[in-house]
Amino acid sequence: MMHRLLIVDDEEIITDSLYEVFNQVMSDELDIYRAYSAREALDWLSRTRIDIVLTDIRMPGMNGLELMDEIQIYWPRCRIIFLTGHSEFDYAYQAMKVPSVRYLLKTEGYDKVVQTVREVLEEIRHHERMDQLISKSQELMGEVQLLWQRDYFRYLIQHPEEMKEEDLANDFQRLNIPLDVRMPVVLVLGHLEYRDGLTFMERSEQLNEVRLLWHSYFAEHVRSIGIEDPYGDVLWFIQPSHPHHEEQRHEHFHRYLEGTMELIQQTVMEDKGLALTFVISSAACRWLDVSQQYERLHLLRHLRFGGGLPAILRDQQEDSEELACQDAYRMKQKVDVLAAHLDAGKVDEFHAGFDELMMNVVALNPATNAALAVEIYYGIALILLGHINRFGLQSDVGDYSKLMKFDEHPSLSEAFIYLYQVAGRIFESNRLKEKDRAAKVIDRVCDYIIANLSEDLSLVRLAEVHYFNPSYLSRLFKQEKGMNLSEFIEQCRITKAKELLANRDLKVREVAAAVGYEAAHSFTRFFKKTTGLSPQEYRDQLIGGAV
């Protein structure tokens, strides 16, 4: 994941020139965006995380200092570089009193601006490394109390029917839980993809490092508690530290969480080489609804594709039906474990658990436990049928019509063999489909780009249109196509431009607009850099038969 630079100036020629300079010298280190007013800059800040803002200090409407105040609310870690003239010293003096702000004269030239951005970028990287060192060395106090808190939240998600709203406030106070029982809560589920062959202690150490990293990044701006769920994932319960601020910026609070989680993912990938996936609830929920919300996040985590890549997924699905039968006997817990293995695609673990459960069922006394044997069968059958319906596998797993027809099987043993066979076909179908899903998504992105070359094709816009996190879309595109998203867009634009230049009735500026360039001179530079010819030279040679 690269860091992001936003250039802001009401003079278009300055903004466009800086945009082109940074694309030439730092495109491999920065995602670069531009805005022609402070209001337009705020639109970018509300849509995605920005790490550095390079802005004019004196602009109509909202000046740079007012924009600075908004930036510090949206992204507290964002660094600001002001561009100003000698006559604006009073503005600059105010800016220099604020930490993490730099000041440059417009007369100092592009080289000085680039040098300053490089210095600021290195400072950001240094602070990220320091945050990581601090997180590793920091010891959390009150470990016993923290264990009690985590046990309480596990009980909350596993036994919601036993929780009463009037008891929650007393429980939170007794356990010193740093969350407000009167306010709704956002849930985030984190899944770390471990390397094969790790011991239990090695996995626990890596998961604990993720917890400490989370605490380091979020401690100042959110209140949260994280617990380990039954599947080895971490479930965080989150509220803003200053809820009165976030009432006006509900959507931005989610953007802030997502943007900061990207930094955590990057650190884990760079230091450990491990992919960390986050699933976040689309809206805050009541405390008595956290169990239902958790189940939704858990299901969505297993629906994701593009394995091996960090991802941030937001829950936007309809409420799903329960996949398991009611908890009646001790073997029901083993049925729940089978459901987890099926959703996670763990073939060996599923088969081992199934064999153990089948042996237990066969060993039952049929005279006294016939009903229990049938109930276990239907519990597994419901899990398989639910998985088939959720993932659209109806045409891929062959005949599954007898799943809910126990009496059509000749014997109890043959009934369980049938379940085993259907499960095997489900695993095979999922394995084949996993290969196709990422490619289909990227094909849709490519089709959209080709059909909308004259529109906004920034990474943030493409991510919004296709409901992805920007960094995840960028990585997935590179994995599938073997090139950066920006490279593909440039290829499409140059191909379309060549096609349009063959039409002598179109002016060069019309061709430029058709492929996404508002300024003809910018299009000319882009075209000549790519082909070695200006658009007019290319057209002349094309007409003369030289190309």
SVG drawing of the C-alpha trace seen along z (x, -y; Angstrom):
<svg xmlns="http://www.w3.org/2000/svg" viewBox="-39 -41 54 91">
<polyline fill="none" stroke="black" stroke-width="0.4" points="0.0,0.0 1.3,-3.4 0.8,-6.6 -1.5,-9.3 -0.7,-13.0 -3.5,-15.6 -2.5,-18.8 -4.8,-21.8 -4.7,-25.1 -7.3,-27.4 -5.0,-28.2 -5.4,-25.3 -2.1,-25.7 -0.2,-25.4 -2.3,-22.3 -1.9,-20.6 1.8,-21.3 2.5,-19.9 0.3,-16.9 2.3,-16.1 5.7,-16.7 4.8,-14.3 3.5,-11.7 6.8,-11.8 9.1,-11.6 7.2,-9.9 4.4,-7.8 6.0,-4.6 5.8,-6.0 2.6,-8.0 -1.0,-7.8 -1.5,-11.4 -4.7,-13.4 -5.6,-17.0 -8.3,-19.5 -9.0,-23.0 -10.6,-24.3 -10.7,-23.6 -14.2,-22.3 -13.2,-19.8 -10.3,-18.8 -12.8,-18.1 -14.6,-15.7 -11.5,-13.7 -10.8,-13.7 -14.3,-12.4 -13.9,-9.6 -10.4,-8.1 -7.4,-8.4 -5.0,-11.2 -1.4,-11.2 0.0,-14.4 -1.8,-17.6 0.2,-20.1 -2.0,-23.3 -2.0,-27.0 -2.5,-28.9 -4.6,-31.6 -7.7,-30.6 -11.2,-32.0 -14.0,-30.6 -12.1,-28.5 -8.4,-29.3 -5.6,-26.9 -5.8,-27.5 -9.5,-26.7 -8.8,-23.6 -6.1,-22.6 -8.6,-22.5 -10.8,-20.2 -7.9,-17.9 -7.0,-17.5 -10.5,-16.4 -10.7,-14.0 -7.2,-12.5 -5.2,-13.4 -2.1,-11.8 -2.1,-13.8 0.9,-16.0 0.3,-19.5 2.7,-21.5 1.6,-25.1 2.6,-27.0 2.5,-30.8 4.0,-34.1 6.1,-36.6 3.1,-38.8 1.2,-36.2 3.6,-36.0 0.7,-36.3 -0.9,-33.2 2.3,-31.3 3.2,-32.3 -0.1,-30.8 0.6,-27.6 4.2,-27.3 2.8,-27.1 1.0,-23.9 2.8,-20.6 3.2,-18.4 2.9,-21.5 5.6,-22.6 5.8,-26.0 7.2,-26.7 7.5,-29.8 6.1,-29.5 9.3,-31.0 11.4,-28.1 10.6,-25.9 9.5,-22.4 12.8,-20.8 12.3,-22.2 8.7,-21.1 9.6,-17.6 12.4,-17.5 10.0,-18.6 7.4,-16.0 10.1,-13.4 11.2,-14.5 7.7,-14.5 7.1,-11.0 10.2,-9.7 9.0,-11.3 5.7,-9.5 7.5,-6.2 9.7,-6.8 6.7,-7.5 5.0,-4.3 8.1,-2.3 8.2,-4.0 4.5,-3.2 5.3,0.4 8.2,0.5 6.1,-1.2 3.3,1.3 5.7,4.2 7.2,2.9 4.1,1.7 2.7,3.8 -1.0,3.7 -2.0,3.2 -4.7,5.0 -4.4,8.3 -6.7,10.2 -9.4,7.6 -8.9,7.7 -9.4,11.5 -12.7,11.0 -13.8,8.4 -13.1,10.7 -14.9,13.6 -17.9,11.4 -18.0,10.3 -17.6,14.0 -20.6,14.8 -22.5,11.8 -22.1,13.1 -22.7,16.8 -25.6,16.4 -27.6,13.3 -30.8,14.7 -29.5,14.6 -28.5,10.9 -30.8,8.2 -30.5,4.5 -31.0,3.4 -28.1,5.6 -25.6,4.4 -24.9,1.0 -24.1,2.7 -21.9,5.3 -19.9,2.7 -19.3,0.7 -18.2,3.8 -15.8,5.0 -14.5,1.4 -15.3,1.8 -14.2,-1.4 -17.2,-1.4 -20.5,-3.3 -23.5,-0.9 -25.8,-3.8 -24.2,-4.2 -24.3,-1.8 -21.2,0.1 -19.3,0.9 -18.0,4.5 -14.8,5.4 -13.7,9.0 -10.0,9.5 -8.6,12.7 -4.9,13.4 -3.8,15.9 -1.0,17.9 1.7,19.8 1.4,23.6 3.1,25.5 3.0,22.9 2.6,24.1 -0.2,22.9 2.2,20.6 3.6,19.1 0.1,18.3 -0.8,16.8 2.3,14.6 1.5,13.3 -2.1,12.6 -1.1,10.8 1.2,8.6 -1.8,7.6 -3.7,6.7 -0.8,4.4 -0.5,2.8 -4.3,2.1 -4.0,0.5 -1.0,-1.6 -2.9,-3.1 -6.3,-3.5 -5.7,-4.3 -6.0,-8.1 -9.1,-8.2 -11.3,-5.2 -12.3,-3.0 -12.2,0.7 -12.0,4.2 -10.9,7.2 -11.7,10.8 -10.7,14.1 -13.8,15.8 -14.3,19.6 -12.6,19.7 -9.4,18.0 -10.3,14.6 -10.3,11.3 -13.6,9.5 -13.3,5.8 -16.1,3.8 -15.5,0.1 -16.9,-3.3 -15.4,-6.8 -13.5,-8.5 -15.5,-11.7 -19.0,-10.6 -20.3,-14.2 -17.9,-14.9 -18.8,-11.7 -22.6,-12.4 -22.0,-14.8 -19.5,-12.5 -21.0,-9.0 -19.9,-7.9 -16.4,-9.4 -15.9,-7.4 -16.1,-4.2 -13.7,-5.8 -11.3,-6.6 -11.5,-3.0 -10.9,-1.6 -8.0,-4.0 -6.2,-3.2 -6.8,0.5 -5.0,0.2 -1.9,-1.0 -2.2,1.9 -2.5,4.3 0.5,2.8 2.7,3.1 1.7,6.8 2.4,7.6 5.8,5.8 7.0,7.2 5.5,10.6 4.5,11.3 1.0,12.2 -2.3,11.1 -4.7,9.6 -8.4,9.3 -10.9,7.0 -14.7,7.2 -16.5,4.2 -20.2,3.7 -21.9,1.2 -23.5,-0.6 -23.3,-0.7 -25.7,1.7 -27.4,2.0 -25.5,4.0 -28.3,6.7 -27.9,7.1 -24.1,7.8 -24.5,11.6 -26.6,11.3 -24.2,8.7 -21.2,10.9 -22.7,13.9 -23.1,11.7 -19.5,10.6 -18.3,14.2 -20.3,15.3 -19.0,12.4 -15.4,13.2 -15.7,16.6 -17.4,15.2 -14.4,13.2 -12.1,14.1 -8.6,13.2 -7.0,15.3 -3.5,14.3 -4.3,10.6 -5.2,8.2 -8.8,7.0 -11.3,4.7 -14.9,5.9 -18.0,4.0 -21.1,5.9 -24.0,4.7 -26.0,7.9 -29.5,8.8 -30.0,10.7 -29.2,14.4 -31.0,17.4 -29.5,19.5 -27.5,22.4 -27.6,24.8 -30.4,26.5 -31.3,25.7 -28.8,26.6 -30.2,29.7 -27.4,32.2 -23.7,32.1 -22.9,33.3 -24.5,30.1 -21.2,28.4 -19.4,30.8 -22.0,30.0 -21.1,26.2 -17.4,27.0 -18.2,28.8 -20.0,25.7 -17.0,23.6 -14.7,26.0 -17.0,26.0 -17.2,22.2 -13.4,21.9 -12.7,24.5 -10.8,26.8 -11.2,30.1 -9.1,32.3 -10.5,30.9 -14.0,31.3 -13.5,34.9 -11.8,35.7 -14.6,34.0 -17.3,35.7 -15.7,39.2 -15.6,38.6 -19.2,37.4 -20.4,40.3 -18.7,42.8 -20.5,41.2 -23.9,41.3 -23.4,45.0 -22.5,45.9 -25.7,44.5 -28.3,46.9 -31.0,46.8 -33.7,47.9 -33.3,44.8 -31.5,42.3 -33.1,42.6 -34.4,39.1 -31.0,37.7 -29.4,39.6 -32.0,38.1 -31.5,34.6 -27.7,34.8 -28.3,35.9 -30.6,33.0 -28.2,30.6 -25.4,31.5 -27.9,31.6 -29.0,28.0 -25.4,26.8 -24.7,28.4 -28.0,27.1 -27.4,23.6 -23.9,23.5 -25.2,24.6 -27.9,21.9 -25.7,19.1 -22.9,19.7 -25.1,20.6 -23.8,24.2 -27.1,25.7 -25.8,26.7 -22.3,27.7 -22.7,30.3 -24.8,32.9 -27.8,34.5 -28.5,33.2 -32.3,33.8 -32.1,36.3 -30.5,34.0 -33.7,33.2 -35.2,36.7 -33.7,39.0 -36.3,41.7 -35.2,42.3 -31.8,43.6 -31.7,47.4 -29.8,47.1 -28.3,44.6 -24.8,45.4 -25.7,44.9 -27.5,41.6 -24.2,40.3 -22.2,41.6 -24.5,39.5 -23.8,36.4 -20.1,37.1 -20.3,37.3 -22.2,34.1 -19.7,32.3 -16.9,33.6 -18.6,32.2 -19.1,28.8 -15.4,28.6 -14.4,29.4 -16.9,26.9 -15.7,24.1 -12.1,24.8 -12.9,24.4 -15.0,21.3 -12.4,19.5 -10.1,19.3 -12.8,17.5 -14.2,15.0 -11.3,12.5 -10.8,12.6 -14.5,11.8 -14.4,8.8 -11.3,7.4 -12.9,8.0 -15.9,5.8 -13.4,3.1 -11.7,3.2 -15.0,3.0 -16.0,0.0 -12.7,-1.8 -12.9,-1.2 -16.5,-2.5 -15.8,-5.6 -12.4,-6.9 -13.6,-10.5 -14.8,-10.2 -13.0,-10.2 -11.0,-6.9 -9.1,-7.5 -8.5,-4.5 -10.9,-5.9 -13.7,-6.4 -13.2,-2.9 -13.3,-1.4 -16.5,-3.3 -18.2,-2.1 -17.3,1.5 -17.7,1.5 -14.1,2.3 -11.6,0.8 -9.1,-1.2 -5.9,0.5 -7.5,4.0 -8.7,3.2 -5.2,2.0 -3.5,5.1 -6.1,7.5 -5.8,5.8 -2.0,6.1 -2.3,9.8 -4.8,10.6 -3.4,8.4 0.3,8.3 0.3,4.5 -0.7,1.5 -4.2,0.1 -2.8,-3.2 -0.8,-1.5 -3.9,0.3 -5.8,-3.1 -3.0,-4.7 -3.0,-1.8 -6.7,-2.2 -6.4,-5.9 -3.6,-5.7 -5.5,-3.0 -8.7,-5.1 -6.8,-8.3 -5.1,-6.6 -8.5,-5.4 -10.0,-8.9 -7.1,-10.7 -7.8,-8.7 -11.0,-10.7 -9.9,-14.0 -13.1,-15.7 -12.2,-15.6 -10.0,-18.3 -7.1,-17.3 -8.8,-18.9 -12.0,-16.9 -9.9,-13.7 -8.2,-14.8 -11.6,-15.3 -12.8,-11.9 -9.9,-10.1 -10.1,-12.0 -7.9,-15.1 -9.5,-18.4 -6.4,-20.3 -5.2,-19.7 -1.6,-20.4 -1.6,-17.7 -2.9,-15.3 -0.2,-16.2 2.5,-15.6 1.0,-12.3 0.6,-11.2 4.1,-12.2 5.7,-10.5 3.9,-7.3 4.3,-7.2 7.2,-9.6 4.9,-11.7 2.6,-14.6 -1.1,-13.9 -0.9,-16.1 2.4,-14.4 0.7,-11.0 -2.3,-12.1 -0.2,-13.5 1.8,-10.2 -1.4,-8.2 -2.9,-10.1 0.4,-9.8 0.4,-6.0 3.6,-6.0 1.9,-4.5"/>
</svg>
